[in-house]
Amino acid sequence: MGKKREKVSALLITYNEEQNIGEVLENLGFADEIIVVDSFSTDRTIDIIKKTKGIQLIQREFKNYTDQKQFALQQANNDWILFLDADERIPEPLKDEILEVLNSEKETASAYYFLRVFMFRNKVLRFSGWQTDKNYRFFRKSKVRFAQEKIVHETLIVEGASKTLKNKLIHYSYNDYESYKSKMVKYGQMKAHEEFKKGKRARWYHFLVRPTYKFLNHYVLRLGILDGKKGVIICYLNALGVWSRYKELKKLAG
């Protein structure tokens, strides 16, 4: 691999990721430093991290995703940042692209999107709204900040140019029905708190119209029907997340 012109810090935020943490730390082994900010996991996550050499572990109370990620970003010693979720993996072709940017003598972008392949257990989910999924995962610390008003599905504000790398990140998001369901409900509830602060309130028709639109948009317009049973499950659970958002909004309003 050789010596990199620019060093890169790999960052993770974790909570109860014993199924993923070992593999993702190994996957990030090419980084110059790896920092894990854990919100007091109760499973074997911490034990696995401590058995892995060269990992900086920080335990910190979780408030929301933006707050935790901004904190992790501040801990990095290098300007180039590789920020992954524990259920994501970088295949070799994508790693080569990252190293090409780090070794480039030409001016590069401030931030890079990674396209993602959504894995349903161990099979690729080709449609259901995920075919165009992409997120910022590689960027210069000096050129970005997280939008503080977003507490879930955090938004990166970038100063300068953004580009998209060609090769895709592998996203092992769906392991089983209950865990993905819990994730969607949690995201929906956190989104409700975000919207409540903006003055939004739940109306009776939201419970019918918004989840139905979410399901039909992903299942029909975004071709979830072509994913078979997997598409039905994912589109339903994504719609359930929307329903959970309005249920929480109603609860917040009293």
ZAFIDREN-742142 format. One line per field, with one value per residue (C-alpha): residue number from 1; residue in three letters; x, y, z. Coordinates in nm, 4 decimals. Layout:
nr [NUM,...]
rest [ALA,...]
X [X,...]
Y [Y,...]
Z [Z,...]
end
This chain:
nr [1,2,3,4,5,6,7,8,9,10,11,12,13,14,15,16,17,18,19,20,21,22,23,24,25,26,27,28,29,30,31,32,33,34,35,36,37,38,39,40,41,42,43,44,45,46,47,48,49,50,51,52,53,54,55,56,57,58,59,60,61,62,63,64,65,66,67,68,69,70,71,72,73,74,75,76,77,78,79,80,81,82,83,84,85,86,87,88,89,90,91,92,93,94,95,96,97,98,99,100,101,102,103,104,105,106,107,108,109,110,111,112,113,114,115,116,117,118,119,120,121,122,123,124,125,126,127,128,129,130,131,132,133,134,135,136,137,138,139,140,141,142,143,144,145,146,147,148,149,150,151,152,153,154,155,156,157,158,159,160,161,162,163,164,165,166,167,168,169,170,171,172,173,174,175,176,177,178,179,180,181,182,183,184,185,186,187,188,189,190,191,192,193,194,195,196,197,198,199,200,201,202,203,204,205,206,207,208,209,210,211,212,213,214,215,216,217,218,219,220,221,222,223,224,225,226,227,228,229,230,231,232,233,234,235,236,237,238,239,240,241,242,243,244,245,246,247,248,249,250,251,252,253,254]
rest [MET,GLY,LYS,LYS,ARG,GLU,LYS,VAL,SER,ALA,LEU,LEU,ILE,THR,TYR,ASN,GLU,GLU,GLN,ASN,ILE,GLY,GLU,VAL,LEU,GLU,ASN,LEU,GLY,PHE,ALA,ASP,GLU,ILE,ILE,VAL,VAL,ASP,SER,PHE,SER,THR,ASP,ARG,THR,ILE,ASP,ILE,ILE,LYS,LYS,THR,LYS,GLY,ILE,GLN,LEU,ILE,GLN,ARG,GLU,PHE,LYS,ASN,TYR,THR,ASP,GLN,LYS,GLN,PHE,ALA,LEU,GLN,GLN,ALA,ASN,ASN,ASP,TRP,ILE,LEU,PHE,LEU,ASP,ALA,ASP,GLU,ARG,ILE,PRO,GLU,PRO,LEU,LYS,ASP,GLU,ILE,LEU,GLU,VAL,LEU,ASN,SER,GLU,LYS,GLU,THR,ALA,SER,ALA,TYR,TYR,PHE,LEU,ARG,VAL,PHE,MET,PHE,ARG,ASN,LYS,VAL,LEU,ARG,PHE,SER,GLY,TRP,GLN,THR,ASP,LYS,ASN,TYR,ARG,PHE,PHE,ARG,LYS,SER,LYS,VAL,ARG,PHE,ALA,GLN,GLU,LYS,ILE,VAL,HIS,GLU,THR,LEU,ILE,VAL,GLU,GLY,ALA,SER,LYS,THR,LEU,LYS,ASN,LYS,LEU,ILE,HIS,TYR,SER,TYR,ASN,ASP,TYR,GLU,SER,TYR,LYS,SER,LYS,MET,VAL,LYS,TYR,GLY,GLN,MET,LYS,ALA,HIS,GLU,GLU,PHE,LYS,LYS,GLY,LYS,ARG,ALA,ARG,TRP,TYR,HIS,PHE,LEU,VAL,ARG,PRO,THR,TYR,LYS,PHE,LEU,ASN,HIS,TYR,VAL,LEU,ARG,LEU,GLY,ILE,LEU,ASP,GLY,LYS,LYS,GLY,VAL,ILE,ILE,CYS,TYR,LEU,ASN,ALA,LEU,GLY,VAL,TRP,SER,ARG,TYR,LYS,GLU,LEU,LYS,LYS,LEU,ALA,GLY]
X [0.0000,0.2905,0.3081,0.0110,0.0675,-0.2221,-0.3220,-0.6815,-0.8776,-1.1526,-1.4446,-1.7283,-2.0099,-2.1432,-2.3978,-2.4344,-2.2550,-2.0941,-2.2071,-2.0337,-1.7537,-1.4800,-1.5257,-1.5541,-1.2393,-1.0505,-1.1960,-1.0649,-0.7162,-0.5617,-0.6551,-0.3851,-0.6033,-0.9346,-1.1555,-1.4685,-1.7170,-1.9404,-2.2572,-2.2038,-2.2776,-2.4185,-2.3106,-1.9576,-1.8789,-1.6325,-1.4538,-1.4005,-1.2711,-1.0263,-0.8868,-0.8115,-0.4766,-0.4476,-0.8094,-0.8905,-1.2075,-1.4167,-1.7402,-1.9901,-2.3611,-2.5725,-2.7944,-2.8582,-2.6714,-2.5560,-2.4235,-2.2375,-2.0881,-1.9807,-1.8052,-1.6302,-1.5215,-1.3603,-1.1442,-0.9743,-0.6101,-0.6105,-0.7888,-0.9124,-1.1983,-1.3533,-1.6797,-1.8552,-2.1443,-2.0592,-2.2746,-2.0867,-1.7867,-1.5382,-1.4608,-1.1125,-1.2019,-1.3499,-1.0465,-0.8259,-1.0279,-0.9891,-0.6131,-0.5981,-0.7537,-0.5162,-0.2156,-0.3286,-0.1005,-0.3899,-0.6530,-0.9312,-1.2918,-1.3762,-1.6106,-1.7025,-2.0306,-2.0284,-2.2996,-2.4267,-2.5406,-2.8170,-2.7820,-3.0935,-2.9276,-2.6668,-2.8510,-2.8480,-3.1654,-3.1614,-3.4596,-3.7160,-3.5797,-3.2228,-3.0834,-2.9756,-2.8749,-2.5609,-2.4060,-2.1032,-1.8467,-1.5095,-1.4263,-1.1908,-1.2550,-1.1552,-1.4221,-1.7337,-1.9699,-2.2883,-2.6143,-2.7148,-3.0898,-3.0793,-3.0744,-3.1360,-3.0285,-2.7608,-2.6712,-2.3154,-2.2615,-1.9662,-1.7495,-1.6218,-1.6779,-1.8355,-1.7828,-1.9110,-1.6732,-1.7511,-1.7341,-2.0023,-1.9982,-2.1607,-2.4384,-2.5406,-2.8445,-3.0960,-2.9987,-3.3451,-3.6991,-3.7121,-3.3808,-3.4635,-3.8134,-3.6653,-3.4261,-3.7050,-3.9230,-3.6314,-3.5514,-3.9176,-3.9364,-3.6188,-3.7442,-4.0606,-3.8564,-3.6724,-3.9972,-4.1722,-3.9075,-3.9946,-4.3609,-4.4949,-4.7874,-4.9593,-5.3061,-5.5351,-5.4843,-5.1043,-5.1378,-5.3077,-5.1658,-4.7953,-4.7214,-4.9312,-4.7441,-4.4098,-4.4980,-4.6384,-4.3534,-4.0879,-4.2804,-4.4269,-4.2455,-3.9047,-3.9618,-3.9703,-4.2094,-3.9084,-3.7403,-4.0123,-4.0802,-3.7731,-3.9231,-4.2552,-4.0790,-3.8475,-4.1157,-4.3557,-4.0965,-3.9961,-4.3651,-4.3880,-4.1081,-4.3174,-4.6209,-4.4040,-4.2958,-4.6542,-4.7401,-4.4497,-4.5460,-4.8946,-4.7482,-4.5189,-4.8125,-4.9929]
Y [0.0000,0.2345,0.5572,0.7911,1.1585,1.2517,1.0730,0.9731,0.9261,0.6626,0.7391,0.5241,0.5832,0.2635,0.1096,-0.2679,-0.3555,-0.6850,-0.8434,-0.5767,-0.4123,-0.6715,-0.6802,-0.3048,-0.2393,-0.4906,-0.3301,0.0105,-0.1195,0.0978,0.4184,0.6068,0.6288,0.4731,0.6404,0.4762,0.6829,0.4345,0.5239,0.2660,-0.0585,-0.3383,-0.6279,-0.7429,-0.4368,-0.2869,-0.6175,-0.6640,-0.3086,-0.3462,-0.6645,-0.4796,-0.2978,0.0689,0.1717,0.4893,0.4227,0.6992,0.6289,0.9133,0.9514,0.9547,1.2605,1.2350,1.1313,1.4785,1.5597,1.2275,1.2526,1.6136,1.5108,1.2230,1.4560,1.6911,1.4069,1.3354,1.4357,1.4299,1.6522,1.3669,1.1791,0.8434,0.8222,0.4857,0.3155,-0.0175,-0.2065,-0.0658,-0.2192,-0.0783,-0.3237,-0.3210,-0.1153,0.1593,0.1508,0.1996,0.5084,0.6484,0.5934,0.7563,1.0722,1.0654,1.0253,1.2798,1.5747,1.7575,1.9585,1.7293,1.7827,1.8844,1.5874,1.2636,1.0784,0.6999,0.5157,0.2222,-0.1310,-0.2297,-0.5862,-0.7752,-1.0344,-1.1578,-1.0708,-0.7455,-0.5369,-0.3817,-0.1463,-0.0391,0.3160,0.2182,0.2128,0.5789,0.5775,0.7771,0.9528,1.1617,0.9255,1.0775,1.4461,1.7097,1.8016,2.1617,2.1946,2.0512,2.0719,1.8929,2.0900,2.1166,2.1283,1.7729,1.5077,1.2019,1.1445,1.4002,1.6548,1.7531,2.1137,2.1306,2.4264,2.3619,2.0960,1.7548,1.4481,1.0898,0.7940,0.5254,0.2104,0.1353,0.0926,-0.2276,-0.1592,-0.4582,-0.2797,-0.5650,-0.8651,-0.9625,-0.8289,-0.7172,-0.5289,-0.3388,-0.2659,-0.1232,0.0897,0.2370,0.3098,0.4778,0.6929,0.7905,0.8921,1.0996,1.2667,1.3595,1.5442,1.7286,1.8334,1.9191,2.1847,2.3346,2.3641,2.0691,1.8742,1.5473,1.5565,1.2557,1.2327,1.2138,0.8637,0.7418,0.9545,0.9788,0.6079,0.5012,0.7397,0.6181,0.2558,0.3145,0.5467,0.2898,-0.0218,0.1034,0.4162,0.3090,-0.0477,-0.2340,-0.4751,-0.6124,-0.7102,-0.9658,-1.0490,-0.8506,-0.5406,-0.5820,-0.6116,-0.3139,-0.0851,-0.1768,-0.1128,0.2186,0.3176,0.2038,0.4457,0.7298,0.6185,0.6085,0.9662,1.0945,0.8791,1.0391,1.3867,1.3375,1.2177,1.5221,1.7576,1.6008]
Z [0.0000,0.0694,0.2644,0.2235,0.1461,0.3739,0.6942,0.7634,1.0859,1.0917,1.3245,1.4581,1.7040,1.8603,2.0918,2.1272,1.8043,1.9052,1.5768,1.3682,1.5615,1.5050,1.1285,1.0826,1.2896,1.0763,0.7636,0.8748,0.9465,0.6733,0.8607,1.0529,1.3633,1.4620,1.7208,1.8612,2.0623,2.2435,2.4350,2.7133,2.5308,2.7448,2.5221,2.4241,2.2092,2.4579,2.5202,2.1464,2.1026,2.3918,2.2386,1.9138,1.9109,1.8299,1.8905,2.0844,2.2818,2.4366,2.6243,2.6238,2.6905,2.3735,2.3204,1.9484,1.6348,1.5363,1.8829,1.9077,1.5596,1.6077,1.9299,1.7549,1.4747,1.7259,1.8607,1.5267,1.4879,1.1078,0.8599,0.6401,0.8045,0.7203,0.9169,0.9020,1.0745,1.2365,0.9838,0.6823,0.5020,0.2531,-0.0311,-0.1850,-0.4970,-0.2775,-0.0478,-0.3534,-0.4478,-0.0961,-0.1069,-0.4500,-0.3030,-0.0052,-0.2376,-0.4944,-0.5666,-0.7296,-0.5493,-0.4287,-0.3201,0.0366,0.0811,-0.0924,-0.1109,-0.0922,-0.2810,-0.0739,-0.1479,0.0949,0.2193,0.3310,0.5509,0.3017,-0.0185,-0.2116,-0.2018,-0.5476,-0.5341,-0.2678,-0.2703,-0.1856,-0.5399,-0.5212,-0.1536,-0.0802,0.2173,0.3025,0.4527,0.3556,0.4013,0.5353,0.8977,0.8267,0.5580,0.7235,1.0164,1.1170,1.1026,1.4689,1.4016,1.2649,1.5370,1.3171,0.9551,1.0323,0.7646,0.6800,0.5714,0.3349,0.2422,-0.1086,-0.3718,-0.3194,-0.5381,-0.5463,-0.5543,-0.8132,-0.6024,-0.3463,0.0296,0.1579,0.4092,0.6250,0.7643,0.7864,1.0000,1.1236,1.1328,1.4963,1.4976,1.1777,1.3082,1.6298,1.4257,1.2117,1.5153,1.6924,1.3886,1.3599,1.7248,1.7032,1.3863,1.5777,1.8407,1.5641,1.3962,1.7243,1.7903,1.4525,1.5523,1.3549,1.5007,1.4158,1.2610,1.2255,0.8497,0.8879,1.0335,0.7162,0.4350,0.5201,0.5926,0.2932,0.0651,0.2022,0.1329,-0.2170,-0.3138,-0.2241,-0.3273,-0.6557,-0.7746,-0.6382,-0.7636,-0.4322,-0.5999,-0.7917,-0.4640,-0.3901,-0.0265,0.0813,-0.0802,0.1015,0.4374,0.3890,0.2462,0.5272,0.7991,0.6433,0.6446,1.0068,1.0883,0.9450,1.1465,1.4611,1.3942,1.4056,1.7046,1.8923,1.7712,1.9089,2.2383,2.2617,2.2066,2.5035]
end
